[in-house]
Amino acid sequence: MSKALQSVNQEPVSAGKTRPEFPDLLELIEGSRAIFLSTGSHGEIEYLSPVFLKIMGKSGAHLSGLTIMDLFPSEEEEAALVLSQLRQGKQLVKLRHRVSEPDLLGCEFIDFTFRPVTNVWGEWAGIQGLGHMIFGEESEKKSQEGLENRLAEAEKIKDRFLSNVSHEIRTPLNGILGMVQLLQNTRLDYEQKEFLSIVAKSGESLLQTLNQLIDLSMDVSGTLKIQEDEIETGKLFGYISSLYAEQAQLKAIKLDFQIKGEIPTLISDEFRIQQTLKQLISNALIFTEQGTVTVSARLEKIAGRFFYILEVSDSGKGIEIERQPFIESILRKDGTSGTSFNNARGGLGLLTVRMIAEALRAEPGFVSAPGKGSTFWIKIPVKVLESGRQQAKDESGSILRKISPRVLLADDNAVNLKVASEILSRAGCRVVLATNGKEALDKASKEFFHLILMDIQMPVMDGLEACRKIQELNLENPPAIIAMTAFVMNEDKKRFMKAGMDDFIPKPISGDKILSKVRHWTEKSLLKNPLSETLYKKQELADSQLRQIFEFDALKSLKKHLGEETLLASLEEFAAELRDLMQVMEESIKSDNQEELQRCFHTLKGNAGTFGLMKMAEIARELENEVKNGNLAGALSGKERLEKSANDFLSSYTLLYTDYEWKN
């Protein structure tokens, strides 16, 4: 702990003091019932935790000039002995303090454990003490009950806070990472690809950090969760290099990356490996004043198992022989003998490396020569990507194109809709969009879908209510409903499953993950509901029929400018007008009214072309020219073709209400 500590009310204990080097630790102390004190080299009080101040009935302003001896008037001799033993090199010394006014909190005694504090040169800098309150039986019971209630309420508040913060961060991050994925599939030059790759990796790192925060909040044991990623060493080194190149350049240090031998695509946790390299490279750059920091990777096969060996070597001053057992103890979890991390080379960073190594079942280590430099390494058991797995991944898009699943995508965020629909459409899915739960319910009640991707937080009707109402429809071939949301806490997932959701995709979405889910549930839908394939084939026939009548590009253009609802209403009006025109044509032919007949053909030519009915428009143009040129017989001979085209339209245009291909 630093000498620079203040009380919870921000009143300085002595002049010139500032906040500590580790503000998070101070916030933890001041937000809890912890009893903590810190002194300077002469025993002067520098910090007392709020709980201890309350027990003493004092404020920080009343402590100026006091020493540790003044805090324990009834244990003055014991306090003096504590100071003496700590100065003589003893690491931990205990003292029991009797509270003079126990009625304030019900605390009767405080059991203190003290330790010495040294500065970076190993010189005496004061002491720190951590206290444990001892209560009477009745006050202990009340205190415990109150503590349990407060902890339960705090846990609820924490969960709500993390859920909301996670949602608010994930929503824009989904747009950023999604658009980057789409951009990476466009025409880019080499430099643009490199820039986008860095943006993507940095965004993914931020997402992994957010996931880690939530994991740790739900798992107080601190156990790290491990996932399987595909790791390409070249891309990994390229990303890490982009993070530290400028820092190395500022110190005139050469940062060198080496891949020793051929390393195929590996399977391990890429984020944890990135974290490890970041810690080791950061330490190397800090403790190297000139020369080189070299990062290398190689793959070894030992007793039939593959090991990914990463090394970070520096030309710094190295680690003193007497300090090396302590560094070893951090990496090997052998204990720290009461020594402060502050005096170790990157002690906190190495502790993180050890935790990751334990989670990966990896072996960390180091060698160092004083005055010559150090090499830190980690030996990680990995899998090598099998060719079959790579082939399956490569064929995933073609499988979806073959199945062409119908997917209803419901989300009120335009960016999310754009990103997800592009990913799905490019993979061969046929996507229908909905901007709220009510729209999703309406479409699901009228159309067949293999699955529905449903956002949770939407206007008009949220995703959970829409899910329940879709299930109440008792559809003959119900679609799988998958929550696609930025709410990712365990309680959220339980709530989604309870509402009837079949699966869960957290935002930000990645192309691989969403397509994997779609493929899984589409195949499951075909196995569970054989009729769904028949229904789909009927839809395929409808698409084919509509494509023979309409030019979909023209329809899409009209939809863009008019909106789907207005366009479909206009088609209804055109259908009514077409019936009238066909009737007028019959009457004009019977009365030999060529002028009226030509007008009918002209009107039909223009209106049919507007709606993408190009075959009908072309026939009408030909017949108009025949009449205009005085060839009534020629016009009458083509009348049957026009009637067939009109009847095809009138019998098929209503399929546009349930067809999806022209809509997106």
C-alpha positions, 0 to 999 in steps of 0.5 A: 500500500502506498503512503498516500492514503486518505479517509473515505470522506476525502479529508487528508490525514496529513498535509500533502497526501494524495490518492494511492497507487492502487485506487481500486484497493482503496475503494474496496476497503472503503466500501466494506467493513474492512479495518485497515491502517497504514503508518509512515516510517516514524509511526505517524498515522497516514490512513485509517479505514472508515469503519475504524474511524467510526469505532473510534468515534473520530474523523480523519481531521482529528488524526493529524499528528497521531502515531500508532501508539496513540491508537492503542492506549490500553495496549501501549506496551504491546504496540511498542513491541509490535513496532520493535519486532517489525523493525527487526525483520519479523514479517507478521505480528499480531495484536488484540485491541479492546474497544473502549466504547463497544456500543457504537457497532457492538464490536468488543475486540479487534484482532490486528495483524501487522506487516512491515512496508519497504520502499523500492530500495528495500528501506523501512517505510512504515507498517500496515495493519489489517483488523478483524472485529470480534463481537459479543454473542448477541451483537454478532448475531444481529451483525451477521443477519444484517450483513447477509441481508445487505450482501443479498441486496448488494448482489441483486444491485450488482447483477442489475448493474452488470446486466445494464452496463453489459447491454449498453456496451454490447449494443454499439460494439455489435454494430462496430464489429459487425460492420468490420466483418462486412467491410473485410469481405469487400475489395480492400488493398493490403493496408486497408486489410491490415488496419481493419484487422487491427480494429477487429482484433481490438474490438474482440479483445474489448469484448473478451475483457467484458466477458471476463468481467462478467465471468468473474462477477458470477464466479467468485472463485476467480476460475478463468473460463477457457474457450476454443479458438482457431489460432494463426500465429502470424495473425496473432503476432501481427496484432500484438506487434501493432500494440507495442511497436510505438512503445518500443520505438519510443525507447529505441528498443528493437521489437522482433517477432520470430516464428520458428518452423511451420506452425499450422492453425492451432486450437486453444484460447486466443484471448488468454494467449494474447493476455499472456503475451501482453503481460510478458512483453509489457514487463520486458519493455519496462525492464529493458533500457536498450537493445532487443525484445524478441518474441518467438513461437514454435510447436513441439510434439512430445509423447504424441501431444502438441505444445505451443511454446511462446518465449519473450526474451529481453536484453535488460538488466536481468533478475538478481540471483537472490530475487529469482526464487521469489519470481519462481514462486509467483509463476509456480504458486509456491507462495510469496513468503510475505514479500510485497509484489511491489518489489518484484519484477512485474509481480502482478502481471506474472500472477496473471500469467500464472492464473492463465497458465493454470486455466490452460494447463500450461507450464510457465517458466523463466531463465535470467542472467543478471546483467544479460537479460531474461527469457520468460516462456509458457508451454501450452498444450494445444490441438492442431486443426484437423483438415476435416474440421477446416473443410467442414467450416469451409463448406458451411456456407455452401450447406446453407446455400443448399438448404436456404433456410427461411430466417425471421430476424427481429430487432429494433436496431437498424445497425443490428438488422443490417449486420445480421441480415447481410451475414445471413443473406451472404451465406444463402439464408432467406431473411425476413425483417421485423422491427419489433415483437408485434411484427415478428408475431404477425409474420410468424402467424402467416409465413413458414420459417425454419427459425426466428432470431429474436432481440429481447428489448424491443418497442411495441412488444418485447421478444419474450412476449412475442416468443410466448405468443408465437408458441400460443399459435400452435403452429403445425411446424413451429420454428426454433426461436433463438434469443439474440441479445446483449443481455448475457447474465446467467439470470437473463439466460434462465429468463429467456429459456423459461419464456420458451426460447430454444437457444441464445446468441450473445451480442456482439454477434460473429459471423461464424457463431450465428451461422453455426447456430442457424445451420444447427437449428435448420438441420434440427427443424428438417429432422423434427418436422419433415413437412417443413421441407415440403412447405419450403419446396412449395415456397421454392416453386412460388419463387420460381413462378413469381420470377417468371412474372416479375423483375425483382430488382424493379420491385425492390426499387419500388419498395425502397422508395414507397415502403412495403405496405404502400407497394403492396396496396398499389399492386392491389390497385393495379390488379383491379385496374388490369381487370377493368382494362381487359374488360374495356379491351373486349368491348373495344374489339367488339365495337371496333374502337381502335383508338380506345384499344390503343389507349388500353395497350398504352396504359397497360404498357406503362403500368406493367413496366412500373411494377416489374411486369416486363413480359406483360409490358413488352406484349402490350407495347407490341400490340399497341404498335400493331394497332397504331400501324393499322394492323388490327388483325395482328393485334388480335392475334397477340391478344391471347398472349396478353390475356395469359400474362394478365391471368398469370399475374392475377393468380400469383401476385398475392404470393408476394405477401408471403414471399421473402426474396424480393423484400430484402 
